[in-house]
Amino acid sequence: MFGFGARLSSVLAMLVAAAMLAGCGSKMINRAPVEERGAAVGRATPGVVVETPSQAVKQPPGFENAGKPGYYTVKPGDTLIRIGLDHGQGVKDIARWSGVDNPNRIEVGQVLRVEPPLVSGVVTKPVTLANVTPIANANATAPVRSASADKQPATVAPTAAASAAATVAANADEEMGWIWPTNGAVLAGFDEIKNKGLDIGGSAGDPVLAAADGRVVYVGAGLRGYGNLIILKHNNTYLSAYAHNQTLLIKEDQSVRKGQKIAEMGSSDTDRVKLHFEVRRQGKPVDPVKYLPVR
C-alpha cells in the first residue's frame, strides 16, 4: 500500500513539473510583437500604420499663367508645331518666350506663351528696306532751329503716336502682294473643317515658291498629315504653310523672298503628288483664294 502511494505521488510530481515546463515554453513561443519606434521611415511592419510627411504636388511649368491672355495650356496630343501653326507663331519663338529648352518635349498642363511680350506697350515692326530712313551725309549742314521752336510743346501725344504706329503696321501687314506658290490646277478648295487650305496638283519635282516675303519658322516632317512641311512667317499677322513636299530647299530662320523656290512638289504623307497650301491669319485658317491674284 505504501509502495503504491509513493509511486502515485512521484507520477503526480512529474506531471506537475511537465505542465510547468510546458507553460514556460508556451510563454517563450507566443511573445507579443515588439514595435521598433526608432525604425527608419518606410520600413513595413505588419498591422502598423506609418505616417509619412505630406509631399507637395508638382505643378507643370508655367501653371501660374493659366487662363491669362496670350498664354495656352497644353492638351493631350498637342505638339509645339501644331500650337505654333494655330497661333500664328514660330516654334522657336514660342519655346524662347516660354523657357522651353527642348521644343520636342512639352507636357500636358504646361502653359506656354503664344504671343510676344510687349515692351512698354509699344508695337514694333520688323525692319525692312522700305521702312529704313536713310542716314544723312555727315558733311551736310544741319538746319538751324530757333530757340522759340525748341520751346514748343509736342503736338502728338505718346498714346496717339503709338496708336498711329499700330495702325500703319496693321495696314502694312495686310498689303502682302501674294502670288500662287505653284502653277498646277486646284484639286480641292478651302473648307474650314475638312481642308484648311488649297490642294494644288502637279508633277513630282515641280517648283514650290514662297507666296510672299517671310522668315522660315519651321522645316521638317513633325506634323502628322502634312508630310515634309515648310512654314513661313510673313509678319505679325500672317503665316503660310507648304505641305507634302518631296524636297525641302531652305532652313529655319532663313529669310526668303516672294517667288523664291523653297521646295519641290511631292507626295509625302498623302496619296498623290500635290501641294497643300495654307494661309493663316493670326493662326486661323483663311481661304487663300481671297488673297491670291485671279488667274
FIDREN-365154 format. One record per residue (C-alpha): chain; z, x, y; residue in one letter. Coordinates in steps of 0.1 Angstrom, whole numbers. Layout:
N
{kette A c3 Z c1 X c2 Y rest a};
...
END
This chain:
295
{kette A c3 0 c1 0 c2 0 rest m};
{kette A c3 9 c1 28 c2 23 rest f};
{kette A c3 -22 c1 47 c2 15 rest g};
{kette A c3 -44 c1 17 c2 22 rest f};
{kette A c3 -28 c1 11 c2 57 rest g};
{kette A c3 -32 c1 48 c2 66 rest a};
{kette A c3 -68 c1 47 c2 57 rest r};
{kette A c3 -73 c1 15 c2 77 rest l};
{kette A c3 -57 c1 30 c2 108 rest s};
{kette A c3 -79 c1 61 c2 105 rest s};
{kette A c3 -110 c1 40 c2 103 rest v};
{kette A c3 -100 c1 19 c2 134 rest l};
{kette A c3 -92 c1 50 c2 153 rest a};
{kette A c3 -126 c1 64 c2 145 rest m};
{kette A c3 -143 c1 31 c2 156 rest l};
{kette A c3 -124 c1 31 c2 189 rest v};
{kette A c3 -134 c1 67 c2 196 rest a};
{kette A c3 -171 c1 59 c2 188 rest a};
{kette A c3 -170 c1 29 c2 211 rest a};
{kette A c3 -156 c1 51 c2 239 rest m};
{kette A c3 -182 c1 77 c2 234 rest l};
{kette A c3 -210 c1 51 c2 234 rest a};
{kette A c3 -196 c1 37 c2 267 rest g};
{kette A c3 -196 c1 71 c2 283 rest c};
{kette A c3 -232 c1 78 c2 271 rest g};
{kette A c3 -243 c1 44 c2 285 rest s};
{kette A c3 -230 c1 52 c2 319 rest k};
{kette A c3 -248 c1 85 c2 319 rest m};
{kette A c3 -281 c1 69 c2 309 rest i};
{kette A c3 -280 c1 39 c2 333 rest n};
{kette A c3 -273 c1 57 c2 365 rest r};
{kette A c3 -282 c1 39 c2 397 rest a};
{kette A c3 -312 c1 53 c2 416 rest p};
{kette A c3 -304 c1 77 c2 445 rest v};
{kette A c3 -323 c1 73 c2 478 rest e};
{kette A c3 -332 c1 106 c2 494 rest e};
{kette A c3 -329 c1 99 c2 531 rest r};
{kette A c3 -340 c1 133 c2 540 rest g};
{kette A c3 -373 c1 130 c2 522 rest a};
{kette A c3 -405 c1 136 c2 541 rest a};
{kette A c3 -422 c1 106 c2 557 rest v};
{kette A c3 -449 c1 92 c2 534 rest g};
{kette A c3 -432 c1 100 c2 501 rest r};
{kette A c3 -434 c1 69 c2 479 rest a};
{kette A c3 -401 c1 56 c2 465 rest t};
{kette A c3 -403 c1 25 c2 442 rest p};
{kette A c3 -387 c1 -5 c2 458 rest g};
{kette A c3 -380 c1 13 c2 491 rest v};
{kette A c3 -400 c1 3 c2 523 rest v};
{kette A c3 -406 c1 33 c2 545 rest v};
{kette A c3 -413 c1 26 c2 582 rest e};
{kette A c3 -438 c1 49 c2 599 rest t};
{kette A c3 -442 c1 53 c2 637 rest p};
{kette A c3 -469 c1 30 c2 651 rest s};
{kette A c3 -503 c1 47 c2 658 rest q};
{kette A c3 -523 c1 39 c2 689 rest a};
{kette A c3 -557 c1 22 c2 683 rest v};
{kette A c3 -586 c1 45 c2 691 rest k};
{kette A c3 -609 c1 29 c2 717 rest q};
{kette A c3 -646 c1 35 c2 718 rest p};
{kette A c3 -659 c1 58 c2 746 rest p};
{kette A c3 -663 c1 41 c2 780 rest g};
{kette A c3 -644 c1 9 c2 769 rest f};
{kette A c3 -627 c1 7 c2 804 rest e};
{kette A c3 -662 c1 -1 c2 819 rest n};
{kette A c3 -669 c1 -30 c2 795 rest a};
{kette A c3 -683 c1 -60 c2 814 rest g};
{kette A c3 -689 c1 -42 c2 846 rest k};
{kette A c3 -723 c1 -44 c2 864 rest p};
{kette A c3 -746 c1 -15 c2 854 rest g};
{kette A c3 -730 c1 -10 c2 820 rest y};
{kette A c3 -740 c1 -20 c2 785 rest y};
{kette A c3 -718 c1 -24 c2 753 rest t};
{kette A c3 -735 c1 -10 c2 722 rest v};
{kette A c3 -741 c1 -36 c2 695 rest k};
{kette A c3 -749 c1 -32 c2 657 rest p};
{kette A c3 -784 c1 -19 c2 652 rest g};
{kette A c3 -788 c1 -5 c2 687 rest d};
{kette A c3 -804 c1 28 c2 694 rest t};
{kette A c3 -804 c1 47 c2 727 rest l};
{kette A c3 -842 c1 45 c2 727 rest i};
{kette A c3 -841 c1 7 c2 725 rest r};
{kette A c3 -814 c1 4 c2 751 rest i};
{kette A c3 -833 c1 26 c2 775 rest g};
{kette A c3 -865 c1 6 c2 770 rest l};
{kette A c3 -847 c1 -27 c2 775 rest d};
{kette A c3 -830 c1 -15 c2 807 rest h};
{kette A c3 -859 c1 5 c2 822 rest g};
{kette A c3 -843 c1 39 c2 819 rest q};
{kette A c3 -849 c1 71 c2 801 rest g};
{kette A c3 -829 c1 81 c2 770 rest v};
{kette A c3 -817 c1 114 c2 786 rest k};
{kette A c3 -808 c1 97 c2 818 rest d};
{kette A c3 -785 c1 72 c2 801 rest i};
{kette A c3 -770 c1 100 c2 780 rest a};
{kette A c3 -763 c1 120 c2 811 rest r};
{kette A c3 -748 c1 91 c2 831 rest w};
{kette A c3 -726 c1 81 c2 801 rest s};
{kette A c3 -715 c1 116 c2 790 rest g};
{kette A c3 -732 c1 113 c2 756 rest v};
{kette A c3 -737 c1 148 c2 740 rest d};
{kette A c3 -759 c1 136 c2 712 rest n};
{kette A c3 -783 c1 108 c2 720 rest p};
{kette A c3 -788 c1 101 c2 683 rest n};
{kette A c3 -751 c1 93 c2 678 rest r};
{kette A c3 -737 c1 62 c2 695 rest i};
{kette A c3 -711 c1 38 c2 681 rest e};
{kette A c3 -707 c1 1 c2 682 rest v};
{kette A c3 -685 c1 -10 c2 711 rest g};
{kette A c3 -693 c1 21 c2 731 rest q};
{kette A c3 -700 c1 13 c2 768 rest v};
{kette A c3 -730 c1 31 c2 784 rest l};
{kette A c3 -740 c1 33 c2 820 rest r};
{kette A c3 -776 c1 19 c2 822 rest v};
{kette A c3 -780 c1 21 c2 860 rest e};
{kette A c3 -780 c1 53 c2 880 rest p};
{kette A c3 -748 c1 58 c2 900 rest p};
{kette A c3 -753 c1 52 c2 938 rest l};
{kette A c3 -745 c1 79 c2 963 rest v};
{kette A c3 -727 c1 64 c2 993 rest s};
{kette A c3 -747 c1 32 c2 989 rest g};
{kette A c3 -780 c1 49 c2 1000 rest v};
{kette A c3 -811 c1 41 c2 980 rest v};
{kette A c3 -831 c1 72 c2 972 rest t};
{kette A c3 -867 c1 75 c2 962 rest k};
{kette A c3 -883 c1 103 c2 942 rest p};
{kette A c3 -901 c1 129 c2 964 rest v};
{kette A c3 -939 c1 128 c2 962 rest t};
{kette A c3 -966 c1 144 c2 983 rest l};
{kette A c3 -971 c1 110 c2 1000 rest a};
{kette A c3 -936 c1 109 c2 1015 rest n};
{kette A c3 -931 c1 145 c2 1024 rest v};
{kette A c3 -930 c1 153 c2 1061 rest t};
{kette A c3 -950 c1 185 c2 1069 rest p};
{kette A c3 -928 c1 213 c2 1083 rest i};
{kette A c3 -937 c1 221 c2 1119 rest a};
{kette A c3 -951 c1 255 c2 1130 rest n};
{kette A c3 -922 c1 278 c2 1137 rest a};
{kette A c3 -940 c1 292 c2 1168 rest n};
{kette A c3 -947 c1 258 c2 1183 rest a};
{kette A c3 -928 c1 249 c2 1214 rest t};
{kette A c3 -902 c1 222 c2 1207 rest a};
{kette A c3 -903 c1 192 c2 1231 rest p};
{kette A c3 -877 c1 192 c2 1258 rest v};
{kette A c3 -851 c1 165 c2 1257 rest r};
{kette A c3 -833 c1 153 c2 1288 rest s};
{kette A c3 -795 c1 151 c2 1289 rest a};
{kette A c3 -797 c1 114 c2 1295 rest s};
{kette A c3 -818 c1 109 c2 1264 rest a};
{kette A c3 -792 c1 127 c2 1243 rest d};
{kette A c3 -765 c1 103 c2 1255 rest k};
{kette A c3 -785 c1 72 c2 1245 rest q};
{kette A c3 -768 c1 54 c2 1215 rest p};
{kette A c3 -788 c1 50 c2 1183 rest a};
{kette A c3 -808 c1 18 c2 1183 rest t};
{kette A c3 -808 c1 13 c2 1145 rest v};
{kette A c3 -776 c1 6 c2 1127 rest a};
{kette A c3 -770 c1 26 c2 1094 rest p};
{kette A c3 -769 c1 -6 c2 1073 rest t};
{kette A c3 -802 c1 -17 c2 1088 rest a};
{kette A c3 -818 c1 17 c2 1082 rest a};
{kette A c3 -806 c1 16 c2 1045 rest a};
{kette A c3 -820 c1 -19 c2 1041 rest s};
{kette A c3 -853 c1 -9 c2 1056 rest a};
{kette A c3 -854 c1 22 c2 1033 rest a};
{kette A c3 -847 c1 0 c2 1002 rest a};
{kette A c3 -875 c1 -24 c2 1013 rest t};
{kette A c3 -900 c1 4 c2 1017 rest v};
{kette A c3 -890 c1 19 c2 983 rest a};
{kette A c3 -894 c1 -15 c2 966 rest a};
{kette A c3 -928 c1 -21 c2 981 rest n};
{kette A c3 -939 c1 14 c2 971 rest a};
{kette A c3 -927 c1 7 c2 935 rest d};
{kette A c3 -949 c1 -24 c2 934 rest e};
{kette A c3 -981 c1 -5 c2 946 rest e};
{kette A c3 -988 c1 13 c2 913 rest m};
{kette A c3 -1026 c1 11 c2 911 rest g};
{kette A c3 -1025 c1 6 c2 873 rest w};
{kette A c3 -1055 c1 15 c2 851 rest i};
{kette A c3 -1063 c1 5 c2 815 rest w};
{kette A c3 -1049 c1 30 c2 790 rest p};
{kette A c3 -1079 c1 28 c2 768 rest t};
{kette A c3 -1113 c1 11 c2 767 rest n};
{kette A c3 -1111 c1 -10 c2 735 rest g};
{kette A c3 -1111 c1 -47 c2 732 rest a};
{kette A c3 -1078 c1 -67 c2 734 rest v};
{kette A c3 -1068 c1 -77 c2 699 rest l};
{kette A c3 -1036 c1 -96 c2 708 rest a};
{kette A c3 -1024 c1 -107 c2 741 rest g};
{kette A c3 -989 c1 -108 c2 756 rest f};
{kette A c3 -962 c1 -130 c2 742 rest d};
{kette A c3 -926 c1 -126 c2 755 rest e};
{kette A c3 -912 c1 -131 c2 720 rest i};
{kette A c3 -939 c1 -122 c2 694 rest k};
{kette A c3 -958 c1 -95 c2 712 rest n};
{kette A c3 -942 c1 -79 c2 742 rest k};
{kette A c3 -974 c1 -62 c2 754 rest g};
{kette A c3 -1011 c1 -59 c2 745 rest l};
{kette A c3 -1027 c1 -47 c2 713 rest d};
{kette A c3 -1059 c1 -28 c2 721 rest i};
{kette A c3 -1084 c1 -19 c2 694 rest g};
{kette A c3 -1103 c1 14 c2 690 rest g};
{kette A c3 -1110 c1 42 c2 666 rest s};
{kette A c3 -1087 c1 69 c2 653 rest a};
{kette A c3 -1086 c1 97 c2 678 rest g};
{kette A c3 -1097 c1 77 c2 709 rest d};
{kette A c3 -1080 c1 89 c2 741 rest p};
{kette A c3 -1049 c1 72 c2 753 rest v};
{kette A c3 -1044 c1 76 c2 791 rest l};
{kette A c3 -1014 c1 73 c2 814 rest a};
{kette A c3 -1018 c1 39 c2 832 rest a};
{kette A c3 -1001 c1 53 c2 863 rest a};
{kette A c3 -984 c1 84 c2 876 rest d};
{kette A c3 -950 c1 90 c2 860 rest g};
{kette A c3 -925 c1 111 c2 841 rest r};
{kette A c3 -922 c1 113 c2 803 rest v};
{kette A c3 -888 c1 99 c2 793 rest v};
{kette A c3 -895 c1 96 c2 755 rest y};
{kette A c3 -918 c1 111 c2 729 rest v};
{kette A c3 -912 c1 105 c2 692 rest g};
{kette A c3 -910 c1 81 c2 664 rest a};
{kette A c3 -874 c1 69 c2 666 rest g};
{kette A c3 -880 c1 33 c2 675 rest l};
{kette A c3 -888 c1 12 c2 644 rest r};
{kette A c3 -920 c1 -7 c2 645 rest g};
{kette A c3 -936 c1 14 c2 673 rest y};
{kette A c3 -947 c1 45 c2 653 rest g};
{kette A c3 -955 c1 76 c2 674 rest n};
{kette A c3 -944 c1 64 c2 708 rest l};
{kette A c3 -946 c1 76 c2 744 rest i};
{kette A c3 -926 c1 60 c2 772 rest i};
{kette A c3 -933 c1 68 c2 809 rest l};
{kette A c3 -910 c1 61 c2 838 rest k};
{kette A c3 -931 c1 54 c2 869 rest h};
{kette A c3 -904 c1 47 c2 895 rest n};
{kette A c3 -871 c1 27 c2 898 rest n};
{kette A c3 -889 c1 -5 c2 887 rest t};
{kette A c3 -915 c1 2 c2 860 rest y};
{kette A c3 -918 c1 18 c2 826 rest l};
{kette A c3 -949 c1 18 c2 803 rest s};
{kette A c3 -949 c1 23 c2 766 rest a};
{kette A c3 -978 c1 35 c2 743 rest y};
{kette A c3 -973 c1 29 c2 706 rest a};
{kette A c3 -989 c1 37 c2 671 rest h};
{kette A c3 -1005 c1 69 c2 683 rest n};
{kette A c3 -1020 c1 94 c2 659 rest q};
{kette A c3 -1013 c1 125 c2 681 rest t};
{kette A c3 -989 c1 130 c2 709 rest l};
{kette A c3 -1000 c1 154 c2 736 rest l};
{kette A c3 -972 c1 156 c2 761 rest i};
{kette A c3 -935 c1 165 c2 761 rest k};
{kette A c3 -903 c1 148 c2 775 rest e};
{kette A c3 -896 c1 154 c2 812 rest d};
{kette A c3 -932 c1 163 c2 818 rest q};
{kette A c3 -949 c1 148 c2 849 rest s};
{kette A c3 -982 c1 131 c2 842 rest v};
{kette A c3 -1010 c1 118 c2 865 rest r};
{kette A c3 -1028 c1 84 c2 863 rest k};
{kette A c3 -1057 c1 88 c2 839 rest g};
{kette A c3 -1043 c1 119 c2 821 rest q};
{kette A c3 -1049 c1 119 c2 784 rest k};
{kette A c3 -1014 c1 117 c2 768 rest i};
{kette A c3 -1022 c1 108 c2 732 rest a};
{kette A c3 -1048 c1 99 c2 706 rest e};
{kette A c3 -1050 c1 64 c2 691 rest m};
{kette A c3 -1038 c1 59 c2 656 rest g};
{kette A c3 -1022 c1 36 c2 631 rest s};
{kette A c3 -986 c1 49 c2 628 rest s};
{kette A c3 -962 c1 22 c2 616 rest d};
{kette A c3 -988 c1 -5 c2 617 rest t};
{kette A c3 -1016 c1 -20 c2 596 rest d};
{kette A c3 -1047 c1 -8 c2 616 rest r};
{kette A c3 -1058 c1 16 c2 643 rest v};
{kette A c3 -1047 c1 2 c2 677 rest k};
{kette A c3 -1027 c1 9 c2 708 rest l};
{kette A c3 -998 c1 -13 c2 716 rest h};
{kette A c3 -993 c1 -11 c2 754 rest f};
{kette A c3 -963 c1 -25 c2 772 rest e};
{kette A c3 -953 c1 -27 c2 809 rest v};
{kette A c3 -916 c1 -32 c2 816 rest r};
{kette A c3 -903 c1 -43 c2 850 rest r};
{kette A c3 -866 c1 -33 c2 852 rest q};
{kette A c3 -865 c1 -33 c2 815 rest g};
{kette A c3 -880 c1 -68 c2 810 rest k};
{kette A c3 -914 c1 -70 c2 793 rest p};
{kette A c3 -941 c1 -84 c2 816 rest v};
{kette A c3 -978 c1 -92 c2 809 rest d};
{kette A c3 -998 c1 -60 c2 815 rest p};
{kette A c3 -1029 c1 -81 c2 824 rest v};
{kette A c3 -1013 c1 -92 c2 856 rest k};
{kette A c3 -1011 c1 -55 c2 867 rest y};
{kette A c3 -1043 c1 -41 c2 853 rest l};
{kette A c3 -1077 c1 -43 c2 870 rest p};
{kette A c3 -1101 c1 -70 c2 859 rest v};
{kette A c3 -1128 c1 -57 c2 835 rest r};
END
